């Protein structure tokens, strides 16, 4: 009974945090052949380290956003504060489809040296929402 209640509450918390824009993005990625999505896979992407081909510097999502998405981050180059990524802390996160795609394009290119695949985007959205 405890396990069932815990699973129900976990699913409820993910559902509550999902915005219409993030749901539309996930549906779009599914239509492109991606899925099923995994928050655990998103976490692996988030924590992964890539090397910049020009400078050789290590790059990761955590460079600017940190590993705890409920805490603010700081831009690696400018030092500018970045609001927490988790939508339960910063409700504007994942709330506009155009911004979701804009930031994936920019940040995936900087971090991974390429655009993220639809699968990676879906996995990252689930990770950010939890």
Backbone bond lengths (Angstrom), bond angles and torsions (degrees), N, CA, C in turn:
res aa  C-N    CA-C-N  psi(-1)  N-CA   C-N-CA  omega(-1)  CA-C   N-CA-C  phi
1 X - - - 1.443 - - 1.536 110.59 -
2 X 1.362 116.35 -43.82 1.457 119.66 178.50 1.523 111.21 -60.22
3 X 1.337 116.28 -41.36 1.457 120.85 -179.58 1.519 110.61 -63.39
4 X 1.321 117.46 -44.62 1.464 121.19 179.78 1.519 110.96 -61.52
5 X 1.322 116.95 -42.96 1.455 120.91 178.95 1.522 110.63 -64.62
6 X 1.326 117.46 -41.79 1.467 121.21 179.24 1.520 111.09 -62.68
7 X 1.320 117.04 -43.74 1.468 120.94 178.97 1.521 109.91 -63.70
8 X 1.330 117.16 -43.97 1.462 120.90 178.82 1.523 110.73 -59.45
9 X 1.334 118.00 -46.44 1.459 121.22 -179.55 1.522 111.65 -65.11
10 X 1.320 117.49 -37.88 1.459 121.05 177.02 1.524 110.60 -62.98
11 X 1.320 117.17 -46.98 1.461 120.82 178.93 1.522 110.99 -63.46
12 X 1.315 117.07 -39.00 1.455 120.97 178.64 1.518 110.78 -62.89
13 X 1.327 117.70 -42.37 1.461 120.29 -178.80 1.520 111.51 -64.86
14 X 1.325 118.23 -37.97 1.465 120.98 177.75 1.518 109.86 -68.28
15 X 1.335 116.86 -41.86 1.459 121.16 -179.13 1.523 110.86 -63.99
16 X 1.316 117.79 -42.59 1.453 121.99 -177.98 1.525 110.80 -62.56
17 X 1.320 117.85 -36.11 1.449 121.38 -175.65 1.528 113.47 -83.12
18 X 1.312 118.56 -12.42 1.459 121.27 -178.13 1.524 109.51 -75.42
19 X 1.313 116.77 127.08 1.460 121.61 177.96 1.523 109.35 -93.60
20 X 1.338 116.78 160.14 1.467 118.29 175.36 1.534 112.11 -56.44
21 X 1.325 117.15 -37.60 1.472 120.14 -179.85 1.522 111.47 -65.78
22 X 1.328 117.50 -41.06 1.467 118.78 179.58 1.521 110.51 -70.53
23 X 1.333 117.34 -35.76 1.467 120.40 176.52 1.534 110.47 -64.02
24 X 1.339 116.99 -40.84 1.471 120.82 177.54 1.524 110.62 -65.01
25 X 1.321 116.60 -40.23 1.470 119.98 178.34 1.525 109.92 -62.28
26 X 1.327 116.92 -45.46 1.469 120.30 179.28 1.524 110.85 -61.84
27 X 1.335 117.19 -41.43 1.469 120.78 178.28 1.528 110.33 -62.68
28 X 1.325 116.60 -39.56 1.466 120.74 177.99 1.527 110.93 -63.38
29 X 1.321 117.14 -42.95 1.461 120.72 179.75 1.526 110.57 -65.94
30 X 1.339 116.66 -37.62 1.471 120.19 176.09 1.523 110.54 -61.63
31 X 1.343 116.33 -41.53 1.470 120.09 -179.32 1.530 111.84 -66.82
32 X 1.338 116.61 -18.25 1.465 121.71 177.65 1.528 111.71 -91.69
33 X 1.333 116.06 6.76 1.458 120.42 176.40 1.515 114.99 96.96
34 X 1.317 117.92 2.44 1.465 120.55 179.06 1.525 110.27 -82.98
35 X 1.321 115.20 168.43 1.460 121.10 175.16 1.506 110.61 107.52
36 X 1.308 117.88 164.06 1.464 125.46 -6.48 1.529 110.38 -67.90
37 X 1.340 114.75 154.13 1.454 120.57 -177.25 1.521 110.71 -92.02
38 X 1.326 114.84 154.12 1.461 120.75 -175.49 1.529 110.53 -138.52
39 X 1.327 116.19 124.21 1.463 120.16 175.45 1.528 110.62 -63.28
40 X 1.323 116.86 -34.01 1.471 120.55 179.31 1.535 110.39 -65.19
41 X 1.332 116.88 -41.31 1.469 119.96 176.25 1.527 109.99 -65.30
42 X 1.331 116.87 -38.55 1.461 120.83 176.38 1.517 111.81 -61.16
43 X 1.319 116.27 -39.53 1.468 120.83 177.94 1.526 110.55 -63.72
44 X 1.334 116.65 -41.20 1.476 119.80 178.60 1.530 110.42 -61.99
45 X 1.337 116.79 -41.47 1.470 120.10 177.75 1.523 109.27 -63.28
46 X 1.339 116.01 -46.75 1.467 122.10 -177.46 1.527 111.46 -57.05
47 X 1.309 116.24 -40.98 1.467 121.04 -175.85 1.529 113.57 -89.03
48 X 1.339 116.90 -9.93 1.468 119.64 -177.27 1.529 110.84 -67.11
49 X 1.319 115.42 153.37 1.459 122.12 -179.43 1.520 108.33 -118.82
50 X 1.335 115.67 129.87 1.466 122.41 176.15 1.521 108.00 -118.85
51 X 1.318 115.46 156.52 1.461 119.28 176.68 1.511 109.71 -101.88
52 X 1.327 115.66 133.13 1.451 121.32 174.25 1.524 108.00 -67.37
53 X 1.337 116.79 129.79 1.466 120.37 -175.78 1.527 112.68 -67.40
54 X 1.333 117.66 -27.91 1.462 119.90 -178.71 1.526 112.61 -84.91
55 X 1.323 116.32 -49.96 1.471 119.59 -173.85 1.525 113.60 -95.08
56 X 1.335 116.43 -20.23 1.454 120.01 -175.76 1.518 113.14 79.73
57 X 1.338 116.93 0.80 1.467 121.24 -178.70 1.525 110.70 -71.21
58 X 1.327 115.05 145.30 1.458 120.43 175.47 1.522 109.48 -73.41
59 X 1.340 115.49 138.00 1.458 121.06 178.65 1.515 109.76 -130.66
60 X 1.315 114.53 140.42 1.457 122.27 179.21 1.522 108.03 -154.30
61 X 1.314 117.25 157.18 1.467 121.14 174.24 1.525 109.85 -56.96
62 X 1.336 115.18 -31.95 1.463 120.29 -177.35 1.527 112.91 -70.43
63 X 1.335 118.20 -16.68 1.464 120.15 177.86 1.525 111.04 -54.65
64 X 1.318 116.56 -42.36 1.463 120.93 -178.13 1.528 112.90 -105.48
65 X 1.327 116.98 -37.47 1.466 120.42 -171.61 1.519 114.12 -97.79
66 X 1.320 118.37 -13.37 1.456 121.40 -177.61 1.516 111.91 76.43
67 X 1.313 116.27 176.24 1.465 120.37 -179.26 1.522 111.95 -94.53
68 X 1.328 118.46 -17.96 1.463 122.60 176.22 1.521 108.06 -100.78
69 X 1.324 116.43 106.54 1.463 121.42 -173.37 1.517 113.37 -73.82
70 X 1.326 117.82 -4.14 1.462 120.64 176.67 1.529 111.38 -90.24
71 X 1.321 116.79 -5.08 1.466 121.46 -179.69 1.521 110.37 -108.32
72 X 1.340 117.59 153.06 1.465 119.56 177.37 1.529 111.25 -66.70
73 X 1.320 114.54 156.12 1.451 120.85 175.18 1.514 109.98 -113.41
74 X 1.328 115.31 -172.35 1.459 120.69 179.88 1.519 107.63 -147.61
75 X 1.331 116.08 128.28 1.460 120.63 -178.69 1.524 109.57 -58.03
76 X 1.309 115.46 131.37 1.461 123.14 -174.69 1.526 112.62 -59.53
77 X 1.323 117.46 -40.54 1.464 120.99 -174.87 1.527 112.42 -92.40
78 X 1.353 116.70 -45.70 1.465 120.24 -173.53 1.523 113.94 -91.10
79 X 1.337 117.12 -19.42 1.461 120.33 -176.18 1.519 113.36 78.00
80 X 1.331 116.77 2.09 1.468 121.60 -179.34 1.533 110.05 -64.84
81 X 1.350 117.29 135.71 1.468 119.67 178.32 1.531 111.32 -64.67
82 X 1.321 115.76 145.53 1.467 122.70 177.95 1.523 107.29 -122.72
83 X 1.328 115.85 128.10 1.465 120.90 178.60 1.528 109.91 -59.61
84 X 1.341 117.93 152.56 1.467 120.05 176.54 1.530 111.40 -54.23
85 X 1.304 117.10 146.33 1.464 121.74 -178.65 1.523 113.06 -78.35
86 X 1.321 118.27 -28.63 1.460 121.11 -175.18 1.527 110.76 -66.62
87 X 1.354 117.91 123.88 1.465 121.23 -178.51 1.530 114.14 -61.68
88 X 1.327 118.86 -22.24 1.464 119.33 177.63 1.530 110.92 -71.39
89 X 1.320 117.60 -22.57 1.464 122.97 177.60 1.529 109.95 -96.55
90 X 1.321 117.08 -42.34 1.470 123.79 179.83 1.530 107.87 -120.82
91 X 1.340 117.53 89.33 1.471 121.11 -173.55 1.536 115.07 -57.73
92 X 1.325 118.09 -21.47 1.463 119.87 179.91 1.526 112.38 -73.37
93 X 1.331 117.25 -15.83 1.469 120.41 179.63 1.519 110.21 -64.38
94 X 1.311 116.32 135.66 1.468 123.87 178.03 1.524 112.24 59.33
95 X 1.334 117.44 27.84 1.464 120.17 -177.06 1.526 113.72 -101.71
96 X 1.333 117.70 -9.59 1.463 121.46 179.55 1.528 109.48 -132.60
97 X 1.334 115.36 123.04 1.458 120.96 -176.86 1.519 114.12 -56.76
98 X 1.331 116.92 -43.53 1.469 119.60 -178.97 1.529 111.46 -63.54
99 X 1.326 116.21 -38.50 1.470 119.18 178.95 1.522 111.21 -69.91
100 X 1.329 116.69 -36.79 1.465 119.43 177.47 1.519 109.37 -57.24
101 X 1.329 116.73 -49.43 1.469 120.68 -178.50 1.525 111.98 -68.38
102 X 1.332 116.89 -39.88 1.470 120.69 179.33 1.529 110.81 -58.97
103 X 1.332 116.04 -48.19 1.457 119.18 -176.21 1.515 112.02 -73.04
104 X 1.343 117.41 -34.72 1.466 118.09 174.51 1.522 109.84 -61.49
105 X 1.326 116.92 -45.44 1.464 119.82 -177.68 1.531 110.70 -60.89
106 X 1.308 116.26 -50.01 1.463 120.67 -177.27 1.534 111.73 -66.57
107 X 1.311 116.80 -49.90 1.462 119.94 -173.47 1.522 113.29 -74.65
108 X 1.334 117.87 -34.47 1.467 118.95 176.58 1.525 110.32 -65.52
109 X 1.335 116.37 -41.65 1.467 118.90 178.78 1.526 110.92 -62.43
110 X 1.332 117.52 -42.43 1.461 120.23 -179.20 1.525 110.79 -68.86
111 X 1.331 115.89 -44.45 1.465 120.18 -173.22 1.520 112.94 -79.21
112 X 1.330 116.37 -47.77 1.466 120.86 -174.15 1.528 113.25 -99.52
113 X 1.332 116.24 -12.35 1.454 119.87 -176.94 1.517 112.97 79.92
114 X 1.340 116.55 13.27 1.467 122.11 -179.62 1.524 107.92 -162.84
115 X 1.324 115.62 169.03 1.461 119.01 174.80 1.527 109.74 -74.10
116 X 1.312 116.30 148.98 1.464 120.84 175.94 1.524 109.68 -73.85
117 X 1.303 115.99 148.43 1.463 121.25 175.00 1.528 108.57 -77.52
118 X 1.348 117.65 162.00 1.464 119.48 174.81 1.536 112.13 -56.21
119 X 1.319 117.67 -36.35 1.468 120.67 177.93 1.526 110.81 -62.52
120 X 1.322 116.35 -47.15 1.465 120.35 -179.91 1.524 111.21 -62.85
121 X 1.324 116.95 -41.30 1.468 120.22 178.83 1.522 110.94 -61.18
122 X 1.328 117.11 -45.70 1.460 120.56 178.91 1.517 111.90 -62.21
123 X 1.320 116.35 -43.30 1.465 120.65 178.45 1.533 110.61 -62.47
124 X 1.319 116.52 -42.52 1.463 120.30 179.74 1.526 111.68 -65.61
125 X 1.324 117.44 -40.66 1.469 119.67 177.83 1.521 110.48 -59.17
126 X 1.330 117.13 -46.08 1.472 119.11 179.16 1.524 111.19 -61.82
127 X 1.321 117.28 -40.44 1.463 120.47 179.02 1.527 110.92 -64.19
128 X 1.314 117.27 -45.24 1.466 121.25 -178.57 1.527 110.88 -63.79
129 X 1.324 117.05 -36.17 1.464 120.99 -177.31 1.521 113.77 -73.01
130 X 1.312 118.41 -22.84 1.477 118.20 -173.63 1.507 113.44 -76.48
